[in-house]
Structure formats: structure tokens, C-alpha cells
Amino acid sequence: MSLHFECSGCGACCRRIETAVLATQHIEELKFPYTWDKDGKCEMLNDDNTCNVYEDRPLLCNVEKIADHFKLEKKAFYKLNHNSCREMQKIDNVEEKFKLKL
């Protein structure tokens, strides 16, 4: 069985893309081609939390491809991202249906 990162589609990370872009701006492969608003929300995020470019999203937006690209140990990397997601979800008070489970 292959390991898979479970995204709930809540949009919490997309509403904070500025933070991720600034934290990774020195990594060429993670350059981000889109802009964000004054609150840090990605211009590609729709009101229903779907992404306009999901199928062709940047590497920065794809946890699985980042792990593969940088040859990271997936279980630990996914857990780190999972914990970050849960914190953002808590701050955003997302609906129960979007909350990630352990």
C-alpha cells in the first residue's frame, strides 16, 4: 500500500499562501507563479475552496510531489504537514467535515 497525503480541501493553506511563499522563496523549484490578496489568500482559490489550477498546481501546493521531488521521508513529512493543517483548521474554525483526523 502506498502512502498518500490526505487533504480535506478546507482551503486553510491556500488562504495563507503568502506565508508559504515567503518561507520558501530561496528554493528555486518552489517559486510560486500566482499572487495573493492582502490577507495572503491565493488568487486561484475559489469561494468554495476549490483551486482554479488544481490539476496543474505549483509544486509548492502539492505535498506529495514535494516529498518525491526532494526525496523526503513521506511518513514524517506528511505528519508535519498534517499537524500544520490541523493548526490552521483550528485557527479558521473550519467545519467538522473538513477537519483532518489522525
N, C-alpha and C positions, 0 to 999 in steps of 0.2 A: 504494500500500500504506500502510495507516495504522499508526502507531507504537503498540505495545502493551507495557505493563509485564508482564514475565514473573515471576509469583510461583510459587515451588515448593511452597508450602503447608507449609513446615517448622515454622511457628509461632514462630520466634525473635522476631519483632517483637511478637507477642501475649503472649509471656512477659515483655515489658518495657514494657507499655503505660503503666505509671506514668511512665516517663521521657518518653515522647512527650506524655502529657497535661500534665505539669508544664512541659515546654518550650513548649507551645502554649497554655497556659491563658489568655493575654491575647488570643487570637484567637477572637472570639465564634463564628464559623462552625465552629470545630473543637472546640467543647465536647463532652465525652465523657459519655454518659449511663449508663455502667456502672461497676462498682467493680472492684477488683483485690485480690489477696491480698498478704500481707506481702512477697513476693518481686517483686511488680509484675505478676504474671500476670493477664490479663483474666478476669473471671468467665464470659465467653462462650466461652472456649476449652475444647474437649473434650479428653479424654486422647489422642485420635487426631489432634490438631492441626486438627480441623475447627471451624468457628465456628457457634455456635447462631443467629446473626443475619446470616450472610454476605450473603444477598441484600438485606438492608436494613441493612447495617452503617453505622456513622457515617462521616462524611466523612473524619475523621482516619485511618480504616482503609482508605481507597481511594485509592491513589496516582494512578490515572488521573483520578478525579473531582476530586482536589485540584488537579492540573495544570490541568484545564479551568476549575474554579471561580476560581482565582486567575490564570488566563491566563498560566501559566508555560511556558517553552520546554521541551517534553516531552523531547527528547533529553537535555538537560543534567539536568533534574530526575530522569528515570528513571535516568540514570547515577549520580547522587548516591545515590538510594535503593538501587540495585543494589549499590553499594560498601558501604553501611551494612549491607545484608542479608548480604553475604559476610563482613563482620567479625563480625556476630552469629552467623552459622553456624559460623565458625571457633571462637569462644568456646564455643559449645554443642556443638562436635564432632558436628554433625548427620551423619546417614547420607549416603553419597555420592549416592544417588538424589535427595536434596533440594538438593544444592549447586548454586548458580547458576553458569552458565557465562558467559563474556564474550560 
